[in-house]
Structures are given as structure tokens and as C-alpha cells.
Amino acid sequence: MVLPCSRYTFVRPVLHLHRHARTEAHLAASRYFQGVPHRLVPDNLKTEVDKPDLYDPMVAVGERI
């Protein structure tokens, strides 16, 4: 996760890109930054986004197996 204005970066390596691992990484980043950003923008990863779009991506709702 990179905060856009300050360019503060949080990196957590994971072995797989399942939704649970991404959620845990976002929680760890929130603890590291001691807060949450106003808005999260997904990077069109297949596990998170059903339909990629630059301005309005369709975010996946259910867990994929």
C-alpha cells in the first residue's frame, strides 16, 4: 500500500493472493499507519476486481475459490 500524497509505503509479502491475505495485509497496513485512508483504490487484481475500469472498477463481492 502506498499513500499517494506522502508516498509512505507499507509492504507485506504473501504466498498467495487470496482475498483473506489481502484483507490481512490491509489491516496490518492500517495498524502500521495508525489509521485508514479516506479511499482505497484497487489495482485491478483478478481476486478483487470483476470488471477493470480506470474510473469505476467493479469490485468482487464474494470469495473466489
N, C-alpha and C positions, 0 to 999 in steps of 0.2 A: 504494500500500500504506500502510495506517495501522496503527501498533502501538497496540493498544487501551488499555493502561494509561498509557503515557506520551504518547499522541497524536502521537508523532513521525510525520511524513508523508514519503513519497517519491513523487514524481510524474514519470512519463516519458511524454510524448506519443508516440503511434504513429499511423501512417497506416491501419493495418488491424488487425483483432482476431483474427488467426490465432493458433493455439497457439504457433507459433515466436516471434512477437512478445511474447506474454505470458510465455513462458519466459525470453526475454532480459531482459524488464523485471524479473522476479522475481530473476534473477541479479544484475542491476545494483543492485536494492534490497538484496540480501544483502551486496554489496560496500560499499554506502553505509553500512548499519547495522553493518558488520563482524561479521556473524553472521546466523543464521536464527532465526525464531520457532519455538517448540515446535510450533505448529499453524497451518496456513493454511486459511482458510475461504473457499471460492469465493463470488462474488456472483451466482450463477445466470446467468452469461453463457452464451449458446447454444453458443459454441465450447468451453466447459469442462464444462457440466452437461447430461446427458441427461434426467434427471428431477428437476425442482426440488422441494425439500422443506426446510422450515425447520430441521429437526433432523438429517436424514440425506439430503443430496442425492446422487444417483447421478452420479458424475463420469465424463466421457467417457474412454474408454481409447485409441481410435485417432485418427489425424489425419483431420479432415474436409476435404473439398475442395469 
